[in-house]
Amino acid sequence: MNESDSIILIPTYNEKENIEKIIRAVFGLEKCFHVLVIDDGSPDGTAQIVRRLMETEFADRLFIIERSGKLGLGTAYITGFKWALDHGYAYIFEMDADFSHDPNDLPRLYAACHDEGNDVSIGSRYVSGVNVVNWPIGRVLMSYFASKYVRLVTGFKVHDTTAGFVCYRRRVLETIPLDEVRFKGYGFQIEMKFTAYKIGFKIKEVPVIFVNRREGTSKMSGGIFGEAFFGVMRLRLDGWLRKYPLLPEE
């Protein structure tokens, strides 16, 4: 029995080229992690690959939630958060399927929370310069200055607010009202981190190198960036007007 206090949430849509490789890479680490795939009705057979691995090799550490269609990154993660909380995990991770996030960095994010006492650890592309490989320069600049924009508008001092490589302690996700999270794309990543910050949770950025996907197709769109751009103004207003939950005692 491969028991673990940690689970990696991997949302998928048409990731047949990557999903088995990323699962095996996570399970090849010295620390035991579990994996939950949240698949949004991939027509390419992504879910079938996961089910095969569950049935033949990883029944006690690989899980899947299959949804009916593309319902948004934010709703996929919230579905996964609730599942992970219901199943008792202490550390809950966000991670992409396409190897842009290196599985070898998972123990570093875990240590930042488990060993160092932080509530949120972020795999940060920008805390020590710009650590992005094989992205078009326009996309690098858009992502980098999006995070700068968030810092300017909100006063939130995290360098990589749009990062999707994150570890949350369970008490963070138990405290944030998940059903009140509004945004679905990049804005979701910003909103989760900003809300954790406003409640008073300890956040640490762990420097990582982000590598653009080698296989499969990117799901990024201009609308995702637009949501983030205008959503930041809403978050700033929330920071002034909204009553956030109290920081829970340890």
C-alpha positions, 0 to 999 in steps of 0.5 A, spaced: 500 500 500 503 506 497 500 511 502 501 518 502 500 525 505 500 529 498 496 529 492 498 532 485 492 535 481 493 534 474 487 537 469 487 535 462 484 536 456 487 532 450 494 530 453 494 523 450 502 524 448 504 526 456 499 523 461 502 517 462 509 520 462 508 525 467 504 520 471 510 515 471 515 521 472 511 523 479 511 515 481 518 515 480 520 520 485 523 517 492 517 521 496 510 517 495 505 522 491 498 520 489 495 523 483 488 525 481 487 527 474 481 531 472 479 530 465 474 534 461 472 529 456 478 529 452 476 526 445 483 523 444 483 518 449 487 521 455 482 518 460 482 511 457 490 511 458 489 513 466 484 508 467 488 503 464 494 505 468 489 505 474 487 498 473 494 495 471 499 498 475 497 504 480 490 502 483 492 505 490 495 511 488 492 514 481 485 516 481 481 520 476 475 525 475 471 525 468 467 531 467 463 532 461 466 537 457 471 543 457 469 547 464 475 551 465 481 550 469 479 553 475 473 549 476 477 543 475 482 545 480 476 546 485 473 540 484 480 536 485 481 540 491 474 538 494 476 531 492 482 531 496 480 534 502 474 529 502 480 524 502 484 527 507 490 529 504 495 534 508 498 537 502 495 538 495 498 540 489 497 544 482 501 541 476 500 541 469 501 535 464 505 537 459 512 537 463 512 545 463 513 543 471 518 539 472 516 533 477 523 533 480 521 540 483 515 537 487 519 535 493 522 542 494 515 545 494 513 539 499 519 541 503 517 549 503 510 547 506 512 541 510 519 542 513 519 550 513 512 551 515 509 555 509 502 554 508 503 555 500 509 554 496 509 557 489 514 554 483 516 561 481 519 562 474 520 570 476 523 570 483 530 569 481 530 572 474 526 570 468 527 562 468 523 560 462 525 556 456 522 555 449 517 560 450 516 565 444 518 572 447 512 575 446 509 570 451 514 571 456 513 578 456 506 577 457 506 573 463 512 576 466 509 583 466 502 580 468 505 578 474 508 585 475 501 588 473 498 584 479 504 587 484 503 594 482 495 594 482 494 590 488 500 591 492 501 583 493 508 581 493 509 575 490 513 575 483 509 569 479 502 570 481 499 566 475 504 560 476 500 554 476 505 549 480 503 550 487 503 546 493 497 548 498 497 545 506 490 543 507 488 548 512 488 553 506 483 550 502 479 549 508 479 556 509 478 559 502 471 559 500 472 555 494 465 556 491 466 563 491 472 563 487 470 567 481 475 566 475 477 560 471 483 561 467 489 565 469 485 569 474 483 563 478 491 562 479 491 570 481 485 570 486 487 563 489 494 566 491 491 573 493 486 570 497 491 566 501 495 572 502 489 576 505 487 571 510 494 571 512 497 565 510 505 564 509 507 564 502 514 562 499 516 562 492 521 556 490 525 558 484 523 553 478 525 553 471 519 553 466 520 549 460 515 550 454 511 543 452 514 539 447 508 535 445 501 536 445 497 543 444 497 549 448 490 551 451 492 558 452 488 563 449 487 571 449 481 571 453 485 567 459 489 573 459 484 578 459 480 575 464 486 576 469 487 583 466 481 585 468 480 581 474 486 584 478 482 590 478 476 586 482 481 583 486 484 590 488 476 592 490 475 586 494 482 587 498 479 594 500 471 592 501 471 584 502 471 581 509 476 575 508 475 569 513 480 569 519 486 565 519 485 559 523 489 557 529 495 551 528 
